[in-house]
Amino acid sequence: MHPLVRQFRDRAAANVDPAFWAYVTRGMDAGVSVGEAQSAWQHYRFSPRVLRDVSTVDTRASIFGDFASPIGVAPTAFHRLAHTDGEVATATGASAAGVPLCLSSRSTCRIETVAAEVNGPWWLQIYVTKERAVTEAMVRRSVAAGATALVLTADTPYVGHRDIVGSGRPIQLDDDLALVNMGEHLSPEQFADPWAHVDQDPSIDLDAIAWLHDISGLPVIVKGVLRADDSNRFVDAGAAGIWVSNHGGRQLDRAVSTADVLPAVVAEVGDAVPVVVDGGVRDGYDVLTALALGASAVFVGRPAIWALVADGAHGVETVMTALCDELRHLMGLAGVTDLAQVRSAGLIAH
Ligand SMILES: Cc1cc2nc3c(=O)[nH]c(=O)nc-3n(C[C@H](O)[C@H](O)[C@H](O)COP(=O)(O)O)c2cc1C
């Protein structure tokens, strides 16, 4: 774990409500998947190249937008429980670091307000809600606000059991805050029982990909993919990207580690669409491993939240910049000077 990530984690742990801390850090049920996520990256070994000119190393990434780094901020819910400025602070920090930001559809700041802080491309994570009008309206607002891609979270037909694990009580969250984006699209009758309408519809299937593309005109990335054979079904159905994720161990516990399945997904998808990954990424070594295994971008969830709790926008900028700096340093030590080389140099020992 990068020392700064550890520092922010420890500062955050000391400063937040224990219920929120449990909500952020714990996995579903026994927490097997969340426990295995980080160590799975450490099973790989590098075969570095030497005596190559590495005096200049370029970490720039082009993936549904141009970024200074391939290390992005994954979508996570309810940032105003982490910091009073919420997702506005996260966006400001990510933007200052020049990294990809995927805003959660469970954002506690309005999409338009967050987008105004982003100096560059950003993506929106979306659920297909039981009341389709909510998803459709949020997608249209995001397009108008400048989103460059949609991320359909596919691993959450039902929400995993995790809110009360650890602290023994659920997080306190007013509907006003939780529904700041979705609430206005519900009728007064629906608003009487809002979660019956804004939870993801468990009956959705492959058609959701084309539907989201049709209403937005944006590329649709499918998030929550853990199988090679699934990824090709999604590409055939119109997905513009595959996001390998087990939701940070918060959905089906005992699901495989993303580090373990990434190579098979990349092999299956080939160059058809970019593959991105998240889960237990805590330092530049994990990032370099993921990129060398064929990922086009690598996302962090909890490290960004810990930085947000500890130091707001500045914390997010600091941690994302530190991860990028470490990646640049490690690329030099591995003998590669840009992301295309990381991918093609055969850096992973077999
Ligand atoms: C507190 C929390 C809230 C999350 N909320 C969402 C969400 O709203 N939508 C989503 O697609 N994924 C959500 N995720 C999953 C993340 O996008 C990501 O897959 C995961 O955090 C990556 O693992 P990491 O935290 O080990 O980096 C959430 C994760 C956490 C920790």
The ligand as a Tripos MOL2 file, in Angstrom:
@<TRIPOS>MOLECULE
LIG
   31    33     1     0     0
SMALL
NO_CHARGES

@<TRIPOS>ATOM
      1 C1        -18.4100    3.0760   -0.1350 C.3       1 LIG1
      2 C2        -18.5020    2.5350   -1.5200 C.ar      1 LIG1
      3 C3        -19.5740    2.9090   -2.3190 C.ar      1 LIG1
      4 C4        -19.6530    2.4290   -3.6300 C.ar      1 LIG1
      5 N1        -20.6760    2.8740   -4.4210 N.ar      1 LIG1
      6 C5        -20.7330    2.4620   -5.7200 C.ar      1 LIG1
      7 C6        -21.7290    2.9900   -6.5960 C.ar      1 LIG1
      8 O1        -22.5250    3.8520   -6.2230 O.2       1 LIG1
      9 N2        -21.7460    2.5170   -7.8680 N.ar      1 LIG1
     10 C7        -20.8450    1.5840   -8.3310 C.ar      1 LIG1
     11 O2        -20.9060    1.1770   -9.4950 O.2       1 LIG1
     12 N3        -19.8780    1.1000   -7.5250 N.ar      1 LIG1
     13 C8        -19.7920    1.5210   -6.2440 C.ar      1 LIG1
     14 N4        -18.7870    1.0520   -5.4390 N.ar      1 LIG1
     15 C9        -17.7510    0.1370   -6.0100 C.3       1 LIG1
     16 C10       -16.5820    0.9300   -6.6080 C.3       1 LIG1
     17 O3        -16.9500    1.5760   -7.8000 O.3       1 LIG1
     18 C11       -15.3740    0.0380   -6.9300 C.3       1 LIG1
     19 O4        -15.8120   -1.0350   -7.7460 O.3       1 LIG1
     20 C12       -14.6500   -0.5140   -5.6990 C.3       1 LIG1
     21 O5        -14.6790    0.4070   -4.6310 O.3       1 LIG1
     22 C13       -13.2060   -0.8410   -6.0630 C.3       1 LIG1
     23 O6        -12.5440   -1.4360   -5.0070 O.3       1 LIG1
     24 P1        -11.5810   -0.6490   -3.9820 P.3       1 LIG1
     25 O7        -12.4720    0.1390   -3.0800 O.co2     1 LIG1
     26 O8        -10.8770   -1.7660   -3.2970 O.co2     1 LIG1
     27 O9        -10.6400    0.2340   -4.7670 O.co2     1 LIG1
     28 C14       -18.6680    1.5240   -4.1270 C.ar      1 LIG1
     29 C15       -17.5960    1.1530   -3.3100 C.ar      1 LIG1
     30 C16       -17.4860    1.6640   -2.0280 C.ar      1 LIG1
     31 C17       -16.3050    1.2730   -1.1970 C.3       1 LIG1
@<TRIPOS>BOND
     1     1     2 1
     2     2     3 ar
     3     2    30 ar
     4     3     4 ar
     5     4     5 ar
     6     4    28 ar
     7     5     6 ar
     8     6     7 ar
     9     6    13 1
    10     7     8 2
    11     7     9 ar
    12     9    10 ar
    13    10    11 2
    14    10    12 ar
    15    12    13 ar
    16    13    14 ar
    17    14    15 1
    18    14    28 ar
    19    15    16 1
    20    16    17 1
    21    16    18 1
    22    18    19 1
    23    18    20 1
    24    20    21 1
    25    20    22 1
    26    22    23 1
    27    23    24 1
    28    24    25 2
    29    24    26 1
    30    24    27 1
    31    28    29 ar
    32    29    30 ar
    33    30    31 1
@<TRIPOS>SUBSTRUCTURE
     1 LIG1         1 GROUP 0 **** ****
